[in-house]
Amino acid sequence: MSTKVYTYGTRGMIEEWSTLRKYHSCTVVSAGGVKICIDCGSPALFRHVLNADALTVSHGHPDHTLGLVDKKIEVPTFMGEFSTHMDPVPSYFKKIEFKNLKVVKRRVKVKGLTIEFVPTHHSLRCPMCAIYFPDLRLMVATDIVAPVGGWSQWKRKIRFYVGDCSSPAAPIIRRRGGKIFGHASVVSQIKALGDKHYLFTHHGRQTIELKEREVIKRIGAPIKVAKDGDVFDLDDERGFVRR
């Protein structure tokens, strides 16, 4: 099955931007002719929602949903049940007109492609689900501390991992009432999963202006680092191959 990952928006929830990374989070996975759009954080990227077979919403943070505000979303839309427990529901999120929204407990199929919503530690107010494609062994986790239940169960399931580049080396993790939230570092995500193919997006202040080779130098691992508009083929041996 021919699979591609498009990183149309690669900027995290920061005010800073660069010519490499101007737009907020929007990732498209295309497999066997089926296109799944994951989030839309910037209005300029809304056309990618319209061109998709389905939209998945990982969580309610503005850098993942502001591109949907004041829009009528008619494409099939899926959100993990875990992510619906927003406290409170943000005012901007209430302005999104979902016409075909389905809340998914765990898995859903879109034109034969299985999508799994994986609850993760990231936000207390807007709970996050990573998006996992079991047929592709691909996980997209653009905001993450760790999956709920830990990383160990995912080490054997994942071959390709699209991760959180909010911080290259030092985790940004806080605790409140016994719960953790924030961002794992690039280094800690790689350490947790081991020998996988890696692509990192959702850039924070430390990497928003850096070229791929500069990020690799900081973390000391051979990864791919996304910028706006990148396209990658998935190859079992070579990993994410930039087109």
Residue pairs with C-beta under 8 A, 6 or more apart in sequence:
1 31
1 32
1 135
1 136
2 31
2 32
2 233
3 29
3 30
3 31
3 32
3 136
3 138
3 233
3 234
4 29
4 30
4 31
4 231
4 232
4 233
4 234
4 243
5 27
5 28
5 29
5 30
5 138
5 140
5 162
5 199
5 231
5 232
5 234
5 240
6 27
6 28
6 29
6 30
6 48
6 230
6 231
6 232
7 26
7 27
7 199
7 201
7 226
7 227
7 228
7 229
7 230
7 231
7 232
8 23
8 26
8 27
8 28
8 45
8 48
8 228
8 229
9 23
9 24
9 25
9 26
9 27
9 39
9 40
9 41
9 42
9 45
9 67
9 228
10 20
10 21
10 23
10 25
10 201
10 202
10 203
10 226
10 227
10 228
10 230
11 17
11 21
11 22
11 23
11 24
11 25
11 41
11 63
11 202
11 203
11 208
11 228
12 24
12 25
12 63
12 143
12 165
12 166
12 202
12 203
12 204
12 208
13 24
13 61
13 62
13 63
14 203
14 204
14 205
14 208
16 205
16 208
16 209
17 208
18 208
18 209
20 208
20 209
20 211
20 227
20 228
21 203
21 208
21 209
21 227
21 228
22 42
22 228
23 41
23 42
23 44
23 45
23 228
24 41
24 42
24 62
24 63
24 64
24 66
24 67
25 38
25 39
25 40
25 41
25 63
25 64
25 142
25 201
25 202
26 37
26 38
26 39
26 40
26 41
26 42
26 45
26 48
26 67
27 37
27 38
27 39
27 140
27 142
27 162
27 201
28 35
28 36
28 37
28 38
28 48
28 52
29 35
29 36
29 38
29 131
29 133
29 136
29 138
29 140
30 36
31 113
31 133
31 135
31 136
32 112
32 113
33 111
34 53
34 110
34 111
34 112
34 113
35 51
35 52
35 53
35 54
36 52
36 53
36 54
36 55
36 56
36 110
36 113
36 115
36 131
36 133
37 48
37 49
37 51
37 52
37 54
37 55
37 56
37 75
38 55
38 56
38 58
38 131
38 140
38 142
39 56
39 57
39 58
39 64
39 65
39 142
40 46
40 48
40 49
40 55
40 64
40 65
40 67
40 68
41 62
41 63
41 64
41 65
41 66
41 67
42 66
42 67
43 66
43 67
43 69
44 67
45 67
46 67
46 68
46 71
49 55
49 67
49 68
49 71
49 73
49 75
50 75
52 75
53 75
53 76
53 110
53 111
54 75
54 76
54 77
54 78
54 110
54 115
55 73
55 75
55 76
55 77
55 78
56 77
56 78
56 79
56 115
56 117
56 131
57 64
57 65
57 68
57 77
57 78
57 79
57 83
58 64
58 80
58 83
58 128
58 129
58 130
58 131
58 140
58 142
58 143
59 83
59 122
59 123
59 126
59 127
59 128
59 129
59 143
60 83
60 86
60 89
60 90
60 93
60 126
61 123
61 126
61 128
61 143
62 90
62 92
64 142
64 143
65 92
65 93
65 96
66 92
68 96
69 92
69 93
69 95
69 96
70 95
70 96
70 97
71 96
71 97
72 97
72 99
73 96
73 97
73 98
73 99
73 100
73 101
74 99
74 100
75 100
76 100
76 102
76 110
77 98
77 100
77 101
77 102
78 101
78 102
78 103
78 104
78 108
78 110
78 115
78 117
79 101
79 102
79 103
79 104
79 117
79 129
80 103
80 104
80 105
80 117
80 118
80 119
80 129
81 103
81 104
81 105
81 117
82 117
82 119
82 127
82 129
82 148
83 117
83 126
83 127
83 128
83 129
84 103
85 127
86 93
86 125
86 126
86 127
87 124
87 125
88 125
90 126
102 108
104 115
104 117
106 116
106 117
107 114
107 115
107 116
107 117
108 114
108 115
109 115
113 133
113 135
114 133
114 134
114 135
115 131
115 132
115 133
116 131
116 132
116 133
116 134
117 129
117 130
117 131
117 132
118 129
118 130
118 131
118 132
118 139
118 141
118 147
118 148
118 154
119 127
119 128
119 129
119 147
119 148
120 128
120 129
120 130
120 141
120 143
120 144
120 145
120 146
120 147
120 148
121 128
121 144
121 145
121 146
121 147
121 148
121 179
121 180
121 181
122 128
122 143
122 144
122 145
122 181
122 182
122 183
123 143
123 181
124 176
124 179
124 181
128 143
128 144
130 139
130 140
130 141
130 144
130 147
131 139
131 140
131 141
132 138
132 139
132 140
132 157
132 158
133 139
133 140
134 157
136 160
136 234
137 157
137 158
137 159
137 160
138 158
138 159
138 160
138 161
138 162
138 234
139 154
139 157
139 158
139 160
139 161
139 162
140 162
141 147
141 161
141 162
141 163
141 164
141 189
142 162
142 163
142 164
142 201
142 202
143 164
143 166
143 183
143 202
144 163
144 164
144 183
144 184
144 189
145 171
145 173
145 180
145 181
145 182
145 183
145 184
146 180
146 184
146 192
147 153
147 154
151 192
151 193
154 193
155 192
155 193
155 194
158 193
158 196
159 196
159 197
159 236
160 196
160 197
160 199
160 234
160 239
160 240
161 189
161 193
161 196
161 197
161 198
161 199
162 199
162 200
162 201
162 226
163 186
163 189
163 198
163 199
163 200
163 201
164 183
164 184
164 186
164 189
164 200
164 201
164 202
165 186
165 200
165 201
165 202
165 203
165 204
165 207
165 215
165 225
165 226
166 172
166 183
166 202
166 203
166 204
167 183
167 185
167 186
167 204
167 206
168 185
168 186
168 187
168 206
168 207
168 215
168 218
168 219
169 185
169 186
169 187
169 218
169 219
170 185
171 182
171 183
171 184
171 185
171 188
172 182
172 183
172 185
172 204
173 180
173 181
173 182
173 183
173 184
174 180
174 181
174 182
175 181
183 204
184 192
186 200
186 215
186 219
186 221
186 223
187 219
187 221
189 198
190 196
190 198
190 219
190 221
190 223
197 234
197 239
197 240
198 221
198 223
198 224
198 239
198 240
199 223
199 224
199 225
199 226
199 232
199 239
199 240
200 215
200 223
200 224
200 225
200 226
201 226
206 218
207 215
207 218
207 225
210 218
210 225
211 225
212 224
212 225
212 227
215 223
215 225
216 222
216 223
216 225
224 232
224 239
224 240
224 242
230 242
231 242
231 243
232 240
232 241
232 242
232 243
233 240
233 241
233 243
234 240
234 241
235 241
